[in-house]
Amino acid sequence: MENAIDAHASQVDVVIENSGLDLIKVIDNGDGIANEDVPLAFVRHATSKIQNRHDLFKIMTLGFRGEALPSIASVANVTLQTRAADSETGLTYQIQGGQVVSEAPAAGRFGTAVSVRSLFYNTPARLKYLKKPQTEMSLIVETLNHLALAYPQIALSLTHNGKSLLKTAGNGDLKQVLAVVYDRKTAEKLVDFKGASEHFKINGYLSLPEQTRSSRSYFAVIVNHRFVKNFSVSNAITSGYGSKLMVGRFPIGAINIELDPLLVDVNVHPQKAEIRLSEEGELTSLIAAVIRDRLSQENLIPQALENLGQSVDDQDDTSAETSQVQPQPQPTSPKKIEEVAITNEPDHVVEIQAEDQLTSGVVADFADRYAHEQYQAVFEDQMDQVNVDQVAEPMASYQKSDETETPSQSDSTVVTNDVLADQALSEVGIESATTTSPAEKEGRPAKPVNQDLDLADQEAEKNGFPTLTYIGQMHGTFLFAQDQDHLYLVDQHAAQERLNYEYYRQAVGEVSDNQQQLLAPITLTYSTADMLKINDYHDVLAQVGLTVEEFGPNTVAVYEHPTWIPVDQAEATIAEMIDWVLHDGQLTVAAFREKTAIMMSCKRAIKANWHISDQEAKTLLHDLARAENPYNCPHGRPVLTSFTLTEMERMFKRIQDSHESWQTYDTHPF
């Protein structure tokens, strides 16, 4: 294959029988071989691709060692038919087990055809260690796929036992080749990218974060038209996606890298699959920046049905495909909506809400919820002492099922749990979460919904994020919102986790004198080996504001920590941070800060089954629109997904495809 491509072939056909054991045949329409040079092609280390030793430093051909044909001919029956473009006749050359059997002139088309039969017939030991036929064939297909991606301008075909497995058009369209190698639907969603620096030019196609695989092998790296594996380049690709990728998931696509051959050494691996690059840092920075910029131009909100592996167009008549008829729930009378008690929530929340009621905050969501059990008794005692006649707030929407009470007919006597919580907490000196936002508690300014709305709209429009109108909450986990053409489902935990991450990423990256002094130090005990490692990473820990000192044998003490670490979680958080440096010997300051920001963002985010008020939900959506990346949480999970209005109408059969409706026959005649 490589010799055919080096011979400037525009079409290469590969025929395989019995996974290559019976026949491997490669036919090309390239330059061919001069008749007098054919015997030299089977001499070990003979090559026409290198004229002098300096050519080794600027190799642009795939092959150059002169090893392939001699090694194959020594363990198989090989027949070579060739005709050079300037020759009137060609030559048929047959060699078996390294010995020439026949050589004769022959007519034929221009190019070369090499047939390999009875592979390893004379080396049964090597034949014994071949993998299963299916595995060997999959490796052949993989090799052809790589060459097809590296040379979209060459028409390649692969046939196995008479069945076509691969066929490319050879028109130079890389996206068409990706459609052949993977599938059409995958290729349709890929987006192109390109960029350049002083020494490199890159271009290719990449998938959006919603379209990933569990292996890096689905992103082809092509360097000067050679498929290679390079860990640094692969890391740069995933770095370009950043936190938009889920952990353990990798993108799909292909990248072509063009550079001066003097900057790459392809002679460091027996199969030339791995390379050594000069100016590697420049290349990786370019790749990450180009991919990051390209993704910023795309709408990264995944389509809900596609995310579920479903297609709206394929949903013709679901009732006909269902073997059992499912009972349909009866609609609730509008007059009795106020009387409905929703008791199927995971935490058995009971909701009693009239249309004119205002939605208040979350029950017992004070002190960031972590002190709920500790102050529950005080809270209940204070509730009994409150003068309800002085309270003029509506009752909270969410209550525990065993605490549900019927609201009073008079608004002036309705007691809100938020007010009771505030009064209870004031007795023990704790600020209420309803009066102090989490942002204010962490030392950062709060962002009211009514403030800077125009600025938020401008920023949302700039990053392509839609302007969302809040609708409601589902199971204390998902938020519903809409714009003009879409219905959106927002994962509230992922949304706040993203906002927290962007805050902590900046906070952790800034070494500040604003430290929380501890009356009693936090002490942690480690083995002798771990203590030695901790001493080596004092500088890394100090870069995030964590000073660790020895405190007796095998013990360390922490006398202060950054204020962004919650006091109640300080010991566990610090222990986890130290564990990172113990178990990752190559942990850099940047990686340490990133892991810390991700950990803190998750710990401080609201969880599933946490009911929030309408105002809190609107604030969350408002802040999300201003985020740098509102589409993914730090772990790469999607923050929101969407249904288009058309998809919703099709789901409910409000509109139909043209072939389903008789009304369209006049405009779409057969």
C-alpha positions, 0 to 999 in steps of 0.5 A: 500500500505504501509503495503504491501511494509513493508511486503517485497512484490515484486509485488503489484496490485491495483484494483479501481472501481468508483474512489474508492467509490465502490471498493479499492483492494490491493493485494500483495505477501508479508510475510502475517499476522499470523492468530492469529494476524489478529484481532489485525491489526484492533485494533487502534494503534496496530502495529508490526513495533515498538518493543520499544520507541527507534525504533521511532528514527530509523524508516525504515518502511513506516507505524508505527502508527497502524491507517490505517486499524482501521480508514478505517474499521470504515467507510467501508466494509473491507475484508482481506484475508491473508496467511503467508509464514510459514502457511498451511492455510490462513484466511478471515476476514470481518469487517463492520463499525468497527464491525467484521462480519465473520472470517474463514480459507481459502486457497489462495496464500501467501500474503495479499489482502485487499478489501474496499467496500462502502466507507463512507457508514455510514458517508454521511457527509464525502461522501459529501465532496469528490472531483469529481471522476476524481480528486479523481482518479488523487490523487490515480494515484499520490500516486501510481506514488510516490510509484513506484518512491520510489520502482522501485524494486517492480512491481506495477500495477493500474487498474481502471474500468478494464483499466490499468493505471500504470504498472511497471516491478519491475526490479529496473530500476528507469529510466524505472519507470520514463518512465512509470510515465511521458513518454518515450521521457521525460525519454530518455533525463534524465541523471543520477547523484550521489554523497556522503558526510559524512552523505548522499548518493544521486543518481537519474535522472534529465532533461536538462535545455531545458526540464522543467515544470511549477511546482516543483511536477515533481521532486520527492524527495525520502528519505530512500525510502519515497516520501516526500516534502521538501522545502530546498531540492527542492531549492537545486535542482533548485540552482544546475541548477542556471541561466540555468532554466527560471524563473517559470520553474522547472526540471523533475526527481527523487532524492534518498537520503540515510541517517542514520534514526537517522538524519531524523524525519518522524513523524512531519506530519499527512501523513508523507509527510514532514520531518525534517532533521539534517545536512540539510545544508550539504545535500543541498550543496551536491545536488546543487554541484552534479547537477551543476557538472553533467550539466557541463558535458552535451551539453546544446545546445537545438535541434531546432526542439525538442524545437519547439515540432516537430520531423524531423522523423514525417515530411513525406510529408508536402505538402500532409498534407497542405490543401492550396498550398502556393505560393513559392517565386521566386529565385533572380538572382545572377546578381541582388543580389547587387541591392536588397534592403531589406525593410522588417526589423522591423525598415525598415533598407535598406541594400546595400552590394556588395560582396567585401564590408567590413561590418562596425559598427552600425549606430549611435551606439556611446556612448552606443546608449543612447545619440543618440537623444541628439546629433542627431542635432550635428551629422547631422551638422557635417556630412555636414562639413566633407570633403568626399575626405579625407575619404577612408572607405567603406559605412556602411551596415545599414542605415535608409531607409529615409537616403539611398544614392547610394554609389559612384563608387570610394572607395576613396569617400565613406563616412562611418557613423562610421567616421562621428559619430566619428567626430561629437562626438569629437566636443562634447567631447564624445567617439565613441563606434566604438573606445571604446568598452563597456568593456573598458567603464566599466573599464574592458579590451576589448577582441579582436577577434585576441587575445588569439584565442588558449586559447579561443579554449581550453576553449571552448573545455573544456566546450564542447562549439562548435567552431563557424564560423559566417555566418550572422545576421537575423532581427537584432536579431539572429546570424547564425553560424556553425561548422562541423555538426551543424547550430546554431541560437544565440540570440544576446541579450541573449548572451551578457546578459550572458557575462554581467552577468558573469562580473557584478556578479563578479563586484557586489560581490567585494566591491571596493573603485572605486566609482563614486562621484556625484556633486549633490546627488541623492535624493529619497523620501519614506514613514515613514514605508519604511524609517524604512526598509531602515535603517535596510538594510544599511549593505545589500546596503553597501555590493554592494557599495551603501551608503544611507544616510538620507536627511531630512524627508522621503528622502534619498540621495546617494552621490556616487555609484559603477562605474559599474552603468551607470551615465545616469541610476543611479537614476532609478537603485538605486531606483530599488535596494532599492525597492528590500529590501523594498519588500523582507524582507528576502533578503540576501546579496547574493540574492541582489547581484544576482538580481543586476547582473541580472538587470545590465546585461539585461540593458546593453545588446544589444536589438532585432532589433539592427544590429551589424557588422560582427566584433562585431558578431564575437567578441560576439561569441568568448567571448561567447565560453569563458563564464562559462555558454554559454548556458543560459541567467541569466533568464534561456532562451537559448542563442542558439539552433542548427540544425544538418546537418542530420536534415537539409538534412531531412527537404529538403528531401535530405535523407530519412528514410529506409522505404521511399526509394526503394534504401534501400530494398536490405540492409533492406529486409522485 
